[in-house]
Amino acid sequence: MDEILGQVLRNAVWERLDMLTELANRADAPSLLSVARSELPRLTRGWRAVLAAHEPDERGNCPECSTRWRQQKAPCAVWQAAYEHLVAGGLAPRPARHHRETRRDAADAEVAAPPGARPPVTRSVHAPAPGPHRRAAHPNHAAPAGRLGPVR
């Protein structure tokens, strides 16, 4: 039952993101302004809630990404993804997916981090590009095995 509920929740989130992307790409200016005013505060509240859950503890470990047997040092994958998507954005060209792991240091050198930012981690964490390969139990979509949880 939990798997079914989880799938329903994931599908609803993917559909909402698809709808927002579609609006951003095709809406006229007045409609886009209206959507931005209602959705941007919701999206920022959502990011803040996720990031608060992944705030490092007193030992510098992420409480959400850590397990009893393996502690995940900060910044965890969630914070790395937040920085990349919210701060760095499209400032640096992104290498092909199969080159990201080996070329991460070169890509990090191209992005100037703001003062006080944590140094980049050598492991690359990217959300897959939007598309049919990201969803499961959605019409015409199948999720890859093992990619529904956080990267550890």
C-alpha positions as CSV (number, residue, x, y, z in Angstrom):
1,M,0.0,0.0,0.0
2,D,2.8,2.4,0.8
3,E,4.3,1.8,-2.7
4,I,1.0,2.7,-4.3
5,L,0.6,5.9,-2.2
6,G,4.2,6.8,-3.0
7,Q,3.7,6.3,-6.7
8,V,0.5,8.4,-6.6
9,L,2.4,11.2,-4.8
10,R,5.3,11.1,-7.2
11,N,3.1,11.2,-10.2
12,A,1.2,14.1,-8.8
13,V,4.4,16.0,-8.2
14,W,5.8,15.2,-11.7
15,E,2.5,16.3,-13.3
16,R,2.5,19.6,-11.4
17,L,6.1,20.2,-12.5
18,D,5.2,19.4,-16.1
19,M,2.2,21.8,-15.9
20,L,4.4,24.6,-14.5
21,T,7.0,24.0,-17.2
22,E,4.3,24.1,-19.9
23,L,3.0,27.4,-18.5
24,A,6.5,28.9,-18.3
25,N,7.1,27.9,-21.9
26,R,3.7,28.8,-23.5
27,A,1.7,31.2,-21.3
28,D,1.1,34.8,-22.3
29,A,2.7,37.5,-20.1
30,P,-0.4,38.3,-17.9
31,S,-1.0,34.6,-17.3
32,L,2.7,34.0,-16.6
33,L,2.7,36.9,-14.1
34,S,-0.3,35.5,-12.3
35,V,1.2,32.0,-12.1
36,A,4.5,33.4,-10.9
37,R,2.9,35.4,-8.1
38,S,1.0,32.3,-6.8
39,E,3.6,29.6,-7.5
40,L,7.0,31.2,-6.7
41,P,6.1,31.6,-3.0
42,R,4.9,27.9,-2.9
43,L,8.1,26.7,-4.6
44,T,10.3,28.7,-2.3
45,R,8.5,27.4,0.8
46,G,8.9,23.9,-0.5
47,W,12.6,24.3,-1.1
48,R,13.0,25.8,2.4
49,A,11.2,22.9,4.0
50,V,13.4,20.3,2.1
51,L,16.6,22.2,2.9
52,A,15.6,22.6,6.6
53,A,15.2,18.8,6.8
54,H,18.7,18.4,5.4
55,E,20.4,21.0,7.5
56,P,23.6,19.5,9.0
57,D,23.6,18.4,12.7
58,E,26.2,19.4,15.2
59,R,28.7,16.9,13.8
60,G,28.2,18.2,10.2
61,N,26.1,15.3,9.0
62,C,22.9,15.4,7.1
63,P,20.2,13.8,9.4
64,E,18.0,12.8,6.4
65,C,20.7,11.3,4.2
66,S,22.7,9.6,7.0
67,T,22.0,6.0,8.1
68,R,23.0,4.3,11.3
69,W,25.9,2.7,9.5
70,R,26.9,5.5,7.1
71,Q,27.0,9.1,7.9
72,Q,26.6,11.6,5.1
73,K,28.7,14.7,5.6
74,A,27.3,18.0,4.6
75,P,26.7,19.3,2.0
76,C,24.5,16.3,1.1
77,A,23.1,15.7,-2.4
78,V,20.0,17.8,-1.7
79,W,22.1,20.9,-0.8
80,Q,24.4,20.3,-3.8
81,A,21.4,20.1,-6.1
82,A,19.8,23.2,-4.5
83,Y,23.0,25.2,-5.1
84,E,23.4,24.0,-8.6
85,H,19.8,24.7,-9.6
86,L,19.1,27.8,-7.6
87,V,22.4,29.6,-7.4
88,A,24.7,28.4,-10.2
89,G,21.9,27.8,-12.6
90,G,23.0,27.9,-16.2
91,L,26.2,29.9,-15.6
92,A,28.6,27.1,-16.5
93,P,28.2,24.7,-19.4
94,R,27.3,21.2,-18.3
95,P,29.4,18.3,-19.7
96,A,27.7,15.3,-21.2
97,R,26.1,13.0,-18.5
98,H,28.8,10.3,-18.8
99,H,31.6,12.9,-18.4
100,R,30.1,14.7,-15.3
101,E,31.8,12.4,-12.7
102,T,35.3,12.8,-14.2
103,R,35.0,16.4,-15.3
104,R,33.4,17.7,-12.2
105,D,36.5,19.5,-10.9
106,A,36.9,21.4,-14.2
107,A,33.2,22.4,-14.2
108,D,33.4,23.6,-10.6
109,A,36.4,25.7,-11.5
110,E,34.3,27.5,-14.1
111,V,31.7,28.5,-11.7
112,A,32.7,31.3,-9.3
113,A,31.2,30.5,-5.9
114,P,29.8,33.4,-3.8
115,P,31.8,34.5,-0.8
116,G,31.3,32.1,2.2
117,A,30.0,29.2,0.0
118,R,31.1,25.7,0.8
119,P,33.8,24.3,-1.5
120,P,32.4,22.1,-4.3
121,V,32.2,18.3,-3.8
122,T,33.9,16.1,-6.4
123,R,30.9,13.9,-6.8
124,S,28.3,15.2,-9.3
125,V,24.6,15.1,-8.4
126,H,22.2,16.1,-11.1
127,A,18.5,15.5,-11.3
128,P,17.7,13.8,-14.5
129,A,16.4,16.1,-17.3
130,P,12.6,16.2,-17.3
131,G,11.1,13.7,-19.6
132,P,9.4,10.3,-19.8
133,H,12.3,8.4,-18.3
134,R,11.7,10.0,-14.9
135,R,8.2,8.8,-14.1
136,A,6.8,5.5,-13.1
137,A,3.1,4.4,-13.3
138,H,2.4,7.4,-15.4
139,P,1.0,6.9,-18.9
140,N,3.8,6.1,-21.3
141,H,6.4,6.5,-18.6
142,A,8.6,4.1,-16.7
143,A,11.0,4.9,-13.8
144,P,14.5,3.5,-13.7
145,A,15.0,1.1,-10.8
146,G,16.7,2.5,-7.8
147,R,16.4,6.2,-8.8
148,L,13.4,7.2,-6.8
149,G,15.2,8.0,-3.5
150,P,18.1,10.4,-2.7
151,V,21.5,9.7,-4.1
152,R,23.8,8.4,-1.4
